Amino acid sequence: MSKELKLVDVVRATKIKKEFLIAIENGDFYSLPSETYALGFVKNYAQFLGIDVSKAAALFRREYESGIAKALPTFKSRDSSLRRKVIFTPKSFLIGSVLVIILGFIAFQFSSFFIGPGLAVVYPEEGQTIEQNIVDVRGKTDPYASVLVNGEEVYVKLDGSFKKTLYLYEGKKEITIVSRNRNGKETKKAINVMVK
């Protein structure tokens, strides 16, 4: 120090912590709590040393601002690369996958309030010609759905398959299959066949 003062005496006189005084002496203003505190410390220290306070403040601002201008771009680039690393980690991928599965399950559960159950008629096919009067209507639907074939209820197995034997007279006939879920939503199919 220019006045050959002991650091302990300066700390006692200015009430500025020892590490802050060392930072000011070294021009390491970013070690100080904030710009406002740093400016206050510099002014206080300048006054103690008998230096013009306004000149010391102006020098501090110039050094501090030039330091920010240099530090800011590196901080930004480091920050953006850090964000990229955080987003694409195995942990974030796992969390994202679990969330997608949970949301898919919830959507599937609530879809029954708005959409009828799936219904596939395996036999007979649309427009098929049947050579006999007895027809086995076979298909698949939601295992928890109830099925009606030409207005008659049919037993649905645990795998969702169902079968109903009908007796049909000769001529063009329509077979109506209705699958209804627990919320009353229906899926309906009409199969036209020719019975000989």
Beta strands, then each sheet from edge to edge (+ up, - down):
strand 1: 119-123
strand 2: 129-130
strand 3: 134-141
strand 4: 146-149
strand 5: 152-154
strand 6: 161-167
strand 7: 171-180
strand 8: 186-195
sheet 1: 1+ 3- 6+
sheet 2: 2+ 8+ 7- 4+ 5-
end
